[in-house]
């Protein structure tokens, strides 16, 4: 290791790894320091239940990963990353045994909503889908780390997406389209009537139509491992089992880049109360299952979908989100996001078995047990589900925060995705990756474009770092 590094990265999650790769690609000397014994952050894979069942403790499906401008510019497939697709990216079953779907095609998705809303959905998404790659790059670079390539389309997208999703859903007449779209918004745990929530739902829908909602072969750990292997080939180093409590614990460097929560960054870098106004959002209660066969969905569509949303209607979803984020209580009928990786990747479990993943929203720091409520919800749409359970591993907010300190109070989004903080995080600033310390930067999901395994927060932060290094 040189006596003076160009950059030290704290935290080996997808954003920290991406920031390190981007800097190393430009000739800077880089080292990563990770507190845990393995890398990955929110993109890990572990045997949480029984031998041979490989679970993703946090993120499992990757619509933003496969669509990420940062990942698409890197040769990650040479380092073992392979995206696997289920027949359907996502399905949303209803209590009558039918389902709406988010398909790779706009036509199939629109048809699942019924004739009264098919046209409205096509008119909503098709103008943006034809310009998706440019739109994704512009949207995920906000605030402007680069000039928009298509400012007209970005402005049109803003006009549609910046109002609350409840406004956008008025375009639909029937509950099927409204419910599926409400579920898309809920992936960032934001109340449906919040600022810019329409954009959240649109981004997830467009991502599915453009490239799908895949899983990584072998588990989400493959994303992190590919980034780390590429970094090592570029000359970077990764140090695990290295907890950083203050800047003096790190080797001398021209820049320090933190893939941590703002709270941890302020403590380590001595920034005092600089981030005291940063808000953390609802937590989640997550269950990883080892199953003795497929989930017994009543509707046929979820049986071939990688991701399945669970909520009877848009009102039920809205009630669950309000309970967790505004009322400080666990919902009686939680909205669930579930992923069944084995549908696309049978190597994740022994032959004939499956891994399955489900979580519901709860208040930040909640210490109760949501297992029964989650399984009641699953039984509504998959009767006999409990009979398939071989083992389960539960994790509420305290357990999630213990596994990953970035998940303060169990908030896997690393900060409330509501109000202006959805877009301007961790502070209202055009330079969100900078801190008051001229050599310290932040690159975690607490910065734009926010949560998800896409590496764009790390990519954007790396731009800020190399500009500062070149100025010096």
C-alpha positions, 0 to 999 in steps of 0.5 A: 500500500502506498504511503498516501492513497488517493482515496479510501472507501469505508464500507463495501456495499454496492455503492462503496464498491462502485465508487472504488471501481470508478476511481481505480478505473481513472488511475487513482490508488484506492483501498476499501475498509469493511467492518464485516468479515465479508463484503456486500452490504445490501447485496449478500447471500447466506445460508440463513435457514438450512444447508443448501438454501442460499438466501439474500438477507436484503435485496434479491431482485434487481430491476435497477441493477440491470438498468443501472448506467453505472453497472452497464458501463462495467465488464461485470459479466467477465467477473461472474455476474449473470442476470437470470429472468423469470417468465414474468418480472412481477405479478400482483394477485387478487383475492378472486384468484386473478392477477395483474402483471408487470410483464416485459411487454407493455401490451401484456401488462396493459391487457392484465389491467382490463380494457378500461385501463389498457389504453391509459397505461400504454399512453403513460409509459410508451413515450418514456420507454422509447427514450428509457436509457437516456432518461434513466441516466439523467434521472439517476444523475440528479442533482446534476452530476452531468448535464442532461442528455435529453432535458425535454424528456426529463422535464416531461417525466418530472411533470408526470412523476413529481405529483403524488402517485395518487394523482397519477393513479386517477388516470386509471378507472379500475382497481387492478391497475391502481393496486399494482401501481400502488405496490410499485410506489411502496417499494421505497416505503413512501406513503402514496400521497407523497411528493414525487411518488408517481416517479417511483412507480413509473421508474419501476414499471419502465425498468421492467419493460426495458430489461426486466426484474432479474435475480443474480445467478447464485444470489445477490452476493454475485453483484458484490463479488463481481465489483470486488474482483474487477476492483482488484484487477484494477489494483484496488484493495479490499480489507475486511474485519476492519471497523472504523471508529474515527478517521485516524483509524484509516491510512493517509489519503487525499479523499475519504468516501463513506458508504455509511449512514449520515449518522455514522459518517458524522460520528467517525469524521467529527462532523458534530450535528451536521446531519441531525436533520436527516430523517430515517423512514419505516423499518421492515420485518423480513422473513426468509423461508426454506420451502418444500416446493413452490408457493401454492399461489391461487392465481397462475401468474405468480407461479412464474413471477420473480417478484410478487406484490401482496396487497388486496387493493390500493386502499389496503396498501395505502393503509399499511404504509400510513400505519408504519410511516405516520401512525407508529404502528404495525399494520394489521394487513401488511403490504408485502414484497416477496421474491421467489429466486428459485423460479429463475435460479434453481441452484439456490435450493436443493432439488424440488425445494425453494427459497422465498423472501417476504417483508412488510413495513413496520415503524422505525425501530419496532421490536414486535413480531410480524410473522403471523400477520405476514403469513396470514396475508400469504395464506389469503393468496396462497392457501396452504403456504404454511404447510410448505415451510421447512424453516424460516429466519426472521429479522425485525428492525433490531436484527437488520440494524445489527447486520447492517449499521446503515439500516438505522432502525431497520430502514433498508432505504437508509433514510426516509424516501418522502418529501424533499428528502426523496430527491435531495438527500442527505441535505438539501444541496446541489452537492450532496456527496460533499461534506463540510470536511473538504476531504470527506465524501458520502456515497451511500443510499442516503445520497441520490438517487437513493435506495437500491442495488444500482451503484449510481450513488457510488458512481455519482460520488466518485465524480465529485471525488475525482473532480476534487482530486484533479483540482488539487 
